[in-house]
Amino acid sequence: MAENGHTADLEKQMLLLQDHEEKHFMSSEMVRDIILGVSDGLTVPFALAAGLSGADVSSSIILIAGIAEVAAGAISMGLGGYLAAKSEADHYARELKREQEEIIAVPDIEAAECAEILAQFGAEPHEYEPVVNALRRNPKAWVDFMMKFELGLEKPDPMRALQSAITIAFSYIVGGLVPLLPYMLIPAARKALIASVVVTLLALVIFGLAKGYFTGNQPFKSAFQTALIGAIASAAAFSIAKLFQHV
């Protein structure tokens, strides 16, 4: 009877699990890439345009330099994202191979490490021993367990490197075109600079709000910090250009 009751409890729990929908955000890597691309895309060309405006350069030259910077920045950051994701995948593959070799060469040591991990979660020896024995009978599950709980590594998506490169590069271009838009429409560099400051700061505030929402931080605090960083960068570039102009 006790066994039947336990089985019924397990079936009830499985039904509850099927009805339960956890609202976790699962695209953290893509969000990170978008944040990286857009934040740099908004800030770097904005600072460049402000600096050139401080040097009394025409709008056409600022626009050409800005577009060149956006293209170079998108390629550079996209390549950086690709290499970073590729390095993570290579690191995972090396550690996976090492774990596969260790469960064959030193299974008792690996089993002891597995038991130690489970003990850290509060499991008693009589509770974790059946789990360890079950894992030893399933080498693939055992390796996956050790990769995740011993090394803290998740299996990377094979397309992750390419997706990261494209996402960062595209996000950089989108962000970089915002501060340059006024220079496409306004011939006078000083007037274009004022419009660029307004448009870019507004974009930084909106971006900061979205970033705070998706990352779980305080949206208004995130918006203020993001706009402040962009304002400081552009003010510094403008001031330095003005300073060297009079030297």
C-alpha positions, 0 to 999 in steps of 0.5 A, spaced: 500 500 500 505 504 501 508 503 495 502 504 491 501 511 495 508 513 493 507 511 486 500 515 486 504 521 489 509 521 483 504 521 478 500 527 481 507 531 481 508 529 474 501 532 472 503 538 476 509 539 473 506 538 466 501 544 468 506 548 471 509 553 466 516 557 469 517 564 466 524 564 466 528 568 460 532 563 456 535 567 451 540 570 456 546 569 451 542 573 445 540 579 450 547 579 452 550 580 445 544 585 443 546 589 449 553 589 447 552 591 440 547 596 441 550 600 447 557 600 443 554 602 437 550 608 440 556 610 444 562 610 440 559 613 433 556 618 438 562 620 441 566 620 434 561 625 431 561 629 437 569 630 437 569 631 430 563 636 431 568 640 436 573 640 431 568 644 426 568 639 421 563 639 416 557 634 417 559 630 410 566 629 413 563 627 420 558 622 416 563 619 412 567 618 418 561 615 422 559 610 417 566 608 416 567 607 424 560 603 424 562 598 419 569 597 422 566 597 429 561 592 427 566 587 423 571 588 429 565 586 435 562 581 430 569 577 430 570 578 437 563 575 439 565 569 434 572 568 437 569 568 444 563 563 443 568 559 439 573 559 445 567 557 449 565 551 445 573 549 444 573 549 452 567 545 453 570 540 448 576 539 451 573 538 458 568 534 455 574 529 453 577 530 459 571 527 463 570 522 458 577 519 459 577 520 467 570 516 468 574 510 465 581 511 468 579 513 475 571 511 476 572 511 483 575 518 484 569 521 479 564 517 483 567 520 490 567 527 486 559 526 484 558 524 491 561 530 494 557 534 489 550 531 492 552 532 499 553 539 498 546 539 496 544 536 503 543 529 501 545 524 506 550 518 504 544 513 504 540 518 499 546 519 494 549 512 493 543 510 489 544 516 485 551 515 484 550 508 482 545 509 477 550 515 474 555 509 474 551 505 469 550 511 465 556 514 462 553 519 458 549 521 464 555 521 468 559 525 464 553 530 463 552 531 470 560 532 472 560 537 466 554 541 469 555 540 477 563 539 477 565 544 472 559 549 471 559 548 464 553 547 459 553 544 452 554 550 447 549 551 441 553 549 435 551 555 431 552 559 437 559 563 434 555 565 428 549 567 431 553 571 436 557 574 431 551 576 426 547 579 432 553 583 435 554 586 428 547 587 426 546 590 433 552 595 433 550 597 426 543 599 428 545 603 434 551 606 430 546 609 425 542 613 431 547 618 432 549 619 425 542 620 422 541 628 424 548 628 420 544 625 414 539 630 414 542 637 417 548 640 413 550 644 419 555 640 423 553 644 430 545 644 429 546 636 427 550 635 433 545 638 438 539 634 434 544 628 435 545 629 442 537 629 443 536 623 439 542 619 442 540 620 449 533 619 448 535 612 444 540 611 450 534 612 455 529 607 451 535 602 451 537 603 458 529 601 460 529 595 455 536 593 458 533 593 465 527 590 464 530 584 460 536 583 465 531 584 471 535 590 474 531 597 475 529 599 469 530 607 471 536 606 474 539 602 468 536 608 463 540 613 467 546 609 467 546 608 460 544 615 458 550 618 463 555 613 460 553 616 453 553 623 455 560 623 458 563 619 452 561 624 448 562 630 452 569 628 453 570 627 446 567 634 444 572 637 449 578 634 447 577 636 440 576 643 442 582 643 446 587 640 441 583 645 436 586 651 440 593 648 441 
